[in-house]
């Protein structure tokens, strides 16, 4: 199979948009390269970025053997890695695909030479609507037709400690739909029916990196058809901020989001979603006064939606340590949409963050009754936290384990997390938990420790008293974010009861300074349960 650049494997559809042909069937798997999705029997198999890239390299070379050196060049371009790194990554791929290393069905290898796909590879051509698959053939599943519950799971790569980011992204990605439906008498959005249809389709993408990239393509198409479509421009700005929220790479994402938001406001002044985008991009850069001002502008409209209140609570107020104000916004969002899954789970999350476990557990039950999956972030974190504070440590551990991404599981994460929670019942197991976490850190590659995983690791380390290691991971995470010109987003996890030792450590003031919060607090007052004692920040 000849390796071709992606732009040579695309064709135009009737709307003039580029559609991918990089879609393959690999044995019982269906692979969509542009969307970075692997599907088996209608269910998506979650792979980390490096693991997915390894699979793609093998698919594009199938059935040929790919040498270890060639794989390093194609998958780890620019990085210094050795054969052992490739071997471990192949092991993770086999684990995710359910391959037995002694009798693999998908990924084979020749010792000392390289690896190949042993499953048959063929183009994936989805059956046309209403057509029947030919005799002996099998119609390929449409990723967008995946079960609703699987799509509602958002993204399994999110661990418990950063669950609020996932919720915030759901709100963000669909904010333009919420805002439109909440308006009393919305103006005509666009005179171009095709542009409106593309805009609508963008609002129903799965919350994942491939889903957000598809939303960008759809919104690009809508805006190309109607350059004055202000809400589509603002929606594109929100999707771009979604990449930053989830840590997905997007060149000039925040800069382009700001440009889109300002362009949308020029076309339609007081467009709340555009103000909210400017608030979020300001928060990502640590410009907290501007973030506050922009969200207040969005909330000063006649009918601010529950979605914008949720964004303000998660992206700004919680990160600033204004958790009580975040609770007020979450309560108002819940009042506006008492049966909305996102609003119920947001309020449960803020209650849990404040140690209000009785209220959090009641709301978690309501969310489950509304159909929110127990294993999806952030409900999984709420359920784990309530179980922990009621002394049900084994249950709390399983809740946390169920939300682990495959890369963390395969590196020993499940055992480490169970040991972390076991120390809460038996402090004598703390050395074993510390050892397991240290082993996990050693086995993870830099590509596996994104901001989401880093926040999980910080939380686990603090639980077992490894505050020094927690600060090491936290500062490395900020180093990575600084290279992208941001301070990250949704730092509400810093204010949970479990993180008290982290906040009380003398290093917290310097860490807050790196988040650009210290100057903000000195000007506008300290965060909840903190004060400045002779110029030094102290927190309870």
C-alpha angles and dihedrals in degrees: 000000000000117000110232131178112260094247089061093054098056133091134192123254125211092277092057092251123137113250124194124244091183092106121123143177112227109186104294092348131092115209125198106186099188093050091038093229132145116193132189122180092345093307125109120236109214115224130178117244095259093045091050091048090052091053091049092051090053093045094051091050097042130168090014124091113252116212121230090245091052091050091051090052094048101038105027099032109172094012127106107234135144139218092276090061090053091047092052092048091051088050090054092048091051090048092052092048093046094245120162105226090217093050108017121186097194115020119043129178144197112218111250094002112065147264139289140181110258094183114090114263124208137155115280109228113176115222115256116254110278094009126120125232115249123258110293093006131113122221111235115242119248109235090218089058093059114132113287092235092055091052090048090058086078104199126342090204088081114096127207098265095060099039093125091065091060091051091047091052092053088054092045097047093052099033095110090056092049091048093049094049092047096053117105097221110000116202121239103287097204138343090221111090092195092054091050092050091053089048091053092048091052089058093061102051120126114263098251138099093268090045093053091046089053090050089054091052092049093047091046087056093048092050092046089056093046114018089185095058095121097181093051089051091050090046090053088051090054093049089052091053087050089065089057092047092055096037094244116153117253121159111241089351099153094039092051091045090056092048091050092048093051091045090052091050091050089055096041115017118214092023098163098207090056091051089049091053090053087050092052095046089050089052092050089056094044095249092139099169090055091045090054092047094050095049092046088053089053091048094048091073121109094257113017110189127239087244094065092046088053092050091050091050096049105034100037119011098044093044090051091052092248091131095151090056089047088054091053091053092045090051091051091048088051091049089054094047109020093167097041111115094216094049093048093048092045092055090046089052095051092046089052091048089056093048092252092139098161091057092042093052092049091051091045088057090051091051091052090051089052089056101259107152115248091222096052124098130283096016091058089059093048091051092047092049095048090048090049095051091049091053096252093131098160090053091047090052093051091048089054094043091052090061096051117119117238094252091058093044093051091049093057098271097137093057092044094051093048090051091049092057093041089062089063088063096034116024088191088076092061095100090054091049092048091050091049092050091048089051090049092052091049094050097047118091121221090254090059096053103074122160091274094054091042091058090050091051092048091053094047093047092051091050090060095042097256094134093150091057091043090057091046091055092042094053093045088053091052090048089057093046092048090058087060092047097249141102092217125244144265099029092170090120087077090072100053118118091247091059094059093107089053092051093046093052115103089236092066092082092057091045090052088050090057088053087053089239098117095069089045092052093046089054102038103025134274124293124264114302093006134100142178111253109191089334095312121113114235124180134192 
